[in-house]
Amino acid sequence: MVYRYSDFYDDKTVFEQYINQRRSVDNLNDVIEKPILVDLIGNVKGKDILDLGCGDGEIGFDFLNHGCLSYTGVDGSKNMIDFANKNFAGVKNAQFEKSLLQEWNFPTRAYDMVVSRMSLHYLSDSDLLNLFNEVYQSLKVGGEFVFSVEHPFATFNNYSQDYYEVGEQVCYWLDNEVIKVHRKIEDYFNLLQQAGFKIAGLRENRRIDELEGEEKKMPLVLLLKSEK
């Protein structure tokens, strides 16, 4: 069975594997992606933050502990939202909603910052452009949008074997098949600019000597920061 979007994480076995992986001290999200993301985000004190594809919402604790005004997480996976609600039980100023990102009803000019971690490479170009448009109108004046995705070098090497062959690719991950979308770096730029954003930063992960094989020879994550 080939999964699409958040249905992947509503498979019980996949979800358990994912949570166990994220709990490990050397998980790639926390070792490679999170430090760069936090650096791009900067000061969150007094900010209303929206997290798209929030998963278990773990980073919300960091935001709240550093003074953010509110944290809202949206994810299409029931397993993820249930897990997040359990983790955040009794925590003030945090809320979670179950919805596919491309179907969520975005409020207007409600957030100072929108973040998304390793989720947007599941969306088609048309869905991603629509999402960028929704994010733009949901931000307050001067608001920021920071997100991470699988680096295009990684997606073409692992799945398509051709950097210029963009589109959906079947990826084997966590012992199952799931559809992800390979696109070029400039595609993310163009879609953001079409939505009205100004690009404020681009980052890739550093070389990770502890990795083996081809993963050691290329960036695995791409992060972009843009402003309204």
C-alpha positions as CSV (number, residue, x, y, z in Angstrom):
1,M,0.0,0.0,0.0
2,V,1.2,3.5,-0.9
3,Y,0.3,6.2,1.5
4,R,-0.4,9.8,0.8
5,Y,-0.3,12.8,3.1
6,S,-0.9,12.2,6.8
7,D,-2.6,8.8,6.3
8,F,1.0,7.5,6.5
9,Y,1.1,8.4,10.2
10,D,-2.3,7.0,11.0
11,D,-0.9,3.5,10.3
12,K,-0.3,2.2,13.8
13,T,3.0,0.5,13.0
14,V,4.4,3.6,11.2
15,F,3.3,5.9,14.0
16,E,5.0,3.8,16.7
17,Q,8.2,3.6,14.7
18,Y,8.1,7.4,14.1
19,I,7.6,8.2,17.8
20,N,10.4,5.8,18.8
21,Q,12.7,7.4,16.3
22,R,11.9,10.9,17.4
23,R,12.5,9.9,21.1
24,S,16.0,8.8,20.3
25,V,18.7,11.2,21.4
26,D,20.4,11.2,17.9
27,N,17.3,11.6,15.8
28,L,18.0,13.5,12.6
29,N,15.2,16.1,13.1
30,D,16.7,17.3,16.4
31,V,20.4,16.9,15.4
32,I,20.3,18.3,11.9
33,E,17.1,20.3,11.3
34,K,16.0,21.8,14.6
35,P,19.1,23.9,15.4
36,I,18.9,25.7,12.0
37,L,15.2,26.2,12.3
38,V,15.5,27.7,15.8
39,D,18.3,30.0,14.6
40,L,16.2,31.3,11.6
41,I,13.1,31.8,13.8
42,G,14.9,33.9,16.4
43,N,13.0,35.6,19.3
44,V,9.5,34.3,19.8
45,K,8.6,36.3,22.8
46,G,5.1,37.8,22.6
47,K,4.3,36.1,19.3
48,D,1.3,34.1,18.1
49,I,2.7,31.1,16.3
50,L,1.0,28.6,13.9
51,D,2.7,25.3,13.2
52,L,1.6,23.5,10.0
53,G,2.2,19.7,10.1
54,C,2.9,20.0,13.8
55,G,3.1,16.3,14.5
56,D,3.5,15.7,18.2
57,G,3.9,19.4,18.8
58,E,7.2,19.0,20.6
59,I,8.6,22.3,19.4
60,G,5.6,24.1,20.9
61,F,7.1,23.5,24.3
62,D,10.2,25.4,23.3
63,F,8.2,28.3,21.9
64,L,6.0,28.6,25.0
65,N,9.0,28.3,27.3
66,H,10.6,31.2,25.5
67,G,7.6,33.4,25.9
68,C,5.4,33.0,22.8
69,L,1.9,34.3,23.3
70,S,0.1,31.4,21.8
71,Y,0.9,28.2,19.9
72,T,-1.5,26.5,17.4
73,G,-0.7,23.2,15.8
74,V,-2.4,21.7,12.8
75,D,-1.9,18.2,11.5
76,G,-3.9,15.8,9.3
77,S,-3.0,12.7,11.3
78,K,-5.4,11.7,14.1
79,N,-2.6,9.8,15.8
80,M,-0.4,12.9,15.9
81,I,-3.1,15.2,17.2
82,D,-4.2,12.8,19.9
83,F,-0.6,12.4,21.0
84,A,-0.1,16.2,21.0
85,N,-3.2,16.8,23.0
86,K,-2.1,14.2,25.5
87,N,1.3,15.8,25.8
88,F,-0.1,19.3,26.2
89,A,-2.9,18.5,28.6
90,G,-3.3,21.4,31.0
91,V,-0.8,23.6,29.1
92,K,-2.2,27.1,28.6
93,N,-2.1,29.0,25.3
94,A,-1.6,25.8,23.2
95,Q,-4.3,24.2,20.9
96,F,-4.3,21.6,18.2
97,E,-6.6,21.0,15.3
98,K,-6.9,17.9,13.0
99,S,-7.0,18.9,9.3
100,L,-5.1,18.4,6.1
101,L,-3.0,21.5,5.6
102,Q,-4.5,22.2,2.2
103,E,-8.0,22.0,3.7
104,W,-7.6,24.0,6.9
105,N,-9.6,27.3,7.3
106,F,-6.9,29.9,7.9
107,P,-7.9,33.0,9.9
108,T,-6.9,36.4,8.5
109,R,-3.9,38.3,10.0
110,A,-3.9,36.2,13.1
111,Y,-0.2,35.1,13.4
112,D,3.2,36.7,13.9
113,M,4.9,33.6,12.7
114,V,4.0,30.5,10.8
115,V,6.4,27.5,10.9
116,S,6.4,24.1,9.2
117,R,8.8,21.2,9.8
118,M,9.4,18.6,7.2
119,S,5.8,18.5,6.0
120,L,5.5,20.5,2.8
121,H,7.3,18.1,0.5
122,Y,4.1,15.9,0.7
123,L,2.1,18.5,-1.2
124,S,1.7,19.0,-4.9
125,D,2.7,22.3,-6.5
126,S,-0.9,23.5,-6.8
127,D,-1.6,22.6,-3.2
128,L,1.6,24.2,-2.0
129,L,0.9,27.5,-3.8
130,N,-2.6,27.6,-2.4
131,L,-1.1,26.9,1.1
132,F,1.5,29.7,0.6
133,N,-1.3,32.1,-0.3
134,E,-3.3,31.1,2.8
135,V,-0.2,31.5,5.0
136,Y,0.4,34.9,3.6
137,Q,-3.1,36.2,4.4
138,S,-3.0,34.6,7.8
139,L,0.1,36.6,8.8
140,K,0.0,40.0,10.4
141,V,1.9,42.8,8.7
142,G,5.6,42.0,9.0
143,G,4.9,38.4,9.9
144,E,7.4,35.6,9.1
145,F,7.1,32.2,7.5
146,V,9.9,29.6,8.3
147,F,9.8,26.1,7.0
148,S,12.0,23.0,6.4
149,V,11.7,20.3,3.8
150,E,13.7,17.4,2.5
151,H,16.5,18.9,0.5
152,P,16.0,18.5,-3.3
153,F,19.4,16.9,-3.5
154,A,18.2,14.2,-1.2
155,T,14.9,13.7,-2.9
156,F,16.3,13.4,-6.4
157,N,19.1,11.1,-5.2
158,N,16.9,8.9,-3.1
159,Y,13.8,8.7,-5.4
160,S,13.9,10.1,-8.9
161,Q,17.7,9.9,-9.7
162,D,17.2,13.0,-11.9
163,Y,17.2,16.5,-10.3
164,Y,15.1,17.9,-13.2
165,E,12.5,15.2,-13.0
166,V,10.1,17.0,-10.6
167,G,6.8,15.7,-9.3
168,E,5.5,12.9,-7.1
169,Q,7.9,10.1,-6.1
170,V,7.2,6.9,-4.1
171,C,9.5,6.9,-1.1
172,Y,10.3,3.9,1.1
173,W,10.4,5.0,4.6
174,L,9.7,3.5,8.0
175,D,9.2,0.1,6.2
176,N,6.3,1.5,4.1
177,E,5.8,3.5,0.9
178,V,4.6,7.1,0.9
179,I,4.3,9.7,-1.8
180,K,6.6,12.7,-1.5
181,V,7.1,15.5,-4.1
182,H,10.5,16.3,-5.5
183,R,11.0,19.9,-6.6
184,K,14.0,22.1,-7.4
185,I,15.2,24.7,-5.0
186,E,14.1,27.5,-7.3
187,D,10.6,26.0,-7.3
188,Y,10.2,26.8,-3.6
189,F,11.5,30.4,-4.3
190,N,9.1,30.9,-7.2
191,L,6.0,29.6,-5.3
192,L,6.8,31.8,-2.3
193,Q,7.3,34.9,-4.5
194,Q,4.0,34.1,-6.4
195,A,2.3,34.2,-3.0
196,G,3.8,37.7,-2.3
197,F,6.6,36.7,0.1
198,K,10.0,38.3,0.3
199,I,12.8,35.7,0.8
200,A,14.7,36.5,3.9
201,G,17.0,33.5,4.3
202,L,18.0,30.1,3.0
203,R,19.9,27.4,5.0
204,E,21.1,23.9,4.5
205,N,22.4,21.5,7.1
206,R,26.1,21.1,7.7
207,R,28.1,18.0,6.7
208,I,27.3,15.2,9.2
209,D,30.4,13.0,9.5
210,E,28.6,10.5,11.6
211,L,26.3,9.5,8.7
212,E,27.3,6.8,6.2
213,G,27.1,6.4,2.5
214,E,25.6,8.9,0.1
215,E,23.8,10.8,3.0
216,K,27.2,12.0,4.2
217,K,27.9,13.7,0.8
218,M,24.9,15.9,0.5
219,P,22.6,18.3,2.4
220,L,19.5,16.5,3.7
221,V,17.3,19.5,4.7
222,L,16.5,22.8,3.1
223,L,15.1,25.7,5.2
224,L,13.6,28.9,4.0
225,K,12.6,32.1,5.8
226,S,10.3,34.6,4.2
227,E,8.5,37.8,5.2
228,K,5.2,39.3,4.5
